[in-house]
Amino acid sequence: MIPAGSQGQYFGRQDESNDEFFYSQPRRVVHIDDNAIETVSAVFRDFIPSDSVVLDFMSSWRSHWPYGHLKRRLVGLGMNAEEMLDNPDLDEYVIQNVNDDPVLPFDDEYFDAVVITVSVQYLTQPVAVFKEINRILKTGGIFIVSFSNRMFPTKAVNIWRSLDGAGHLDLVSSYMEYAEGFGDVKGGLANAKDSPPHDPLYVVMGNKMDVSAE
Ligand SMILES: C[S@@+](CC[C@H](N)C(=O)[O-])C[C@H]1O[C@@H](n2cnc3c(N)ncnc32)[C@H](O)[C@@H]1O
C-alpha cells in the first residue's frame, strides 16, 4: 500500500536528473541472463496470441520475442533511437520519456498485448502509465510485466529499492489495481526451477476487463 501524500518520497530516485541524460548513450546489452531471457520468451509465446499487435514498452536493443511466433506488428517505445533501430524484432519505434509525459501516443484499444520487460522499476508515475496502458489495450488484451532483481539503482524509484522479489510482485499488482480496469491479475516467479543459480524472472500479468459488462 502507498500512503497518501507520500508519492515524492516513494517515487523519488537517487538520480533525479532528466532521463534523457542517462539514456543518451546506446547500451547494446541484455539485462538478464540467458535462462531468464528464455523464460520471458516462453511467457510471451504462452500468453500472447499469434498475429497480435504488441507494444514493447520501455524498449531497447532486444525484445526477447519468441522465435517463429507470428506477430502482426511489434512497436517499441523507449528512450534511445539507436538501441531500437538495432532491435531485430521491432517493426517501428517511438521515443518518449514517460516520466515527463505519461500520455501515450496511441489510439484507444489499439494493442492486443503490452509488455514491460525489466524496466517497471524506473517508472515515477506508474499508476498514470498503467491507466494509459489500459486505455490503449483492446478489451481482453493482455498486459505482461516482468522483472528480475537487477537494476540501475540510481534510476530505480525508492520504493522498488526498499523491497524484495515478493514485495515487487505485490507492488506491481497494486499498480494494476490502482490503475483500475485490469482483471485476472496474477504473478509469481516464472523460473523457480532454475533460479538460483540463474537470474530470477518474476511476472505479473492481467487482462483489460470489459467494463461495459458491469
Ligand atoms: C534495463 S533497460 C530494459 C530494456 C528492454 N525492455 C529489455 O528487456 O532489455 C530499461 C529501458 O527502460 C527505458 N526507459 C527508462 N526510463 C524511461 C522513461 N522515462 N521513458 C521511457 N522509457 C524509459 C529505457 O529506454 C531502457 O532501454
The ligand as an SDF file (V2000), in Angstrom:
LIG
                    3D

 27 29  0  0  0  0  0  0  0  0999 V2000
   17.0140   -2.0880  -18.3680 C   0  0  0  0  0  0  0  0  0  0  0  0
   16.5060   -1.4260  -19.9140 S   0  0  0  0  0  0  0  0  0  0  0  0
   15.4040   -2.6950  -20.4860 C   0  0  0  0  0  0  0  0  0  0  0  0
   15.2190   -2.6750  -21.9560 C   0  0  0  0  0  0  0  0  0  0  0  0
   14.3880   -3.8130  -22.5440 C   0  0  0  0  0  0  0  0  0  0  0  0
   12.9900   -3.7450  -22.1360 N   0  0  0  0  0  0  0  0  0  0  0  0
   14.9710   -5.1890  -22.2470 C   0  0  0  0  0  0  0  0  0  0  0  0
   14.2190   -6.1060  -21.9150 O   0  0  0  0  0  0  0  0  0  0  0  0
   16.1870   -5.3590  -22.3980 O   0  0  0  0  0  0  0  0  0  0  0  0
   15.4030   -0.1220  -19.3870 C   0  0  0  0  0  0  0  0  0  0  0  0
   14.7490    0.6090  -20.5330 C   0  0  0  0  0  0  0  0  0  0  0  0
   13.7400    1.4680  -19.9990 O   0  0  0  0  0  0  0  0  0  0  0  0
   13.6100    2.5800  -20.8320 C   0  0  0  0  0  0  0  0  0  0  0  0
   13.2470    3.7420  -20.0270 N   0  0  0  0  0  0  0  0  0  0  0  0
   13.8160    4.1300  -18.8740 C   0  0  0  0  0  0  0  0  0  0  0  0
   13.2800    5.2720  -18.4230 N   0  0  0  0  0  0  0  0  0  0  0  0
   12.3370    5.6170  -19.3300 C   0  0  0  0  0  0  0  0  0  0  0  0
   11.4530    6.7120  -19.4430 C   0  0  0  0  0  0  0  0  0  0  0  0
   11.4590    7.7070  -18.5500 N   0  0  0  0  0  0  0  0  0  0  0  0
   10.6030    6.7420  -20.5120 N   0  0  0  0  0  0  0  0  0  0  0  0
   10.6240    5.7510  -21.4440 C   0  0  0  0  0  0  0  0  0  0  0  0
   11.4490    4.7000  -21.3820 N   0  0  0  0  0  0  0  0  0  0  0  0
   12.2940    4.6360  -20.3480 C   0  0  0  0  0  0  0  0  0  0  0  0
   14.9730    2.8070  -21.4870 C   0  0  0  0  0  0  0  0  0  0  0  0
   14.8390    3.1350  -22.8360 O   0  0  0  0  0  0  0  0  0  0  0  0
   15.7060    1.4960  -21.3110 C   0  0  0  0  0  0  0  0  0  0  0  0
   16.0070    0.9130  -22.5330 O   0  0  0  0  0  0  0  0  0  0  0  0
  1  2  1  0
  2  3  1  0
  2 10  1  0
  3  4  1  0
  4  5  1  0
  5  6  1  0
  5  7  1  0
  7  8  2  0
  7  9  1  0
 10 11  1  0
 11 12  1  0
 11 26  1  0
 12 13  1  0
 13 14  1  0
 13 24  1  0
 14 15  1  0
 14 23  1  0
 15 16  2  0
 16 17  1  0
 17 18  1  0
 17 23  2  0
 18 19  1  0
 18 20  2  0
 20 21  1  0
 21 22  2  0
 22 23  1  0
 24 25  1  0
 24 26  1  0
 26 27  1  0
M  CHG  2   2   1   9  -1
M  END
$$$$
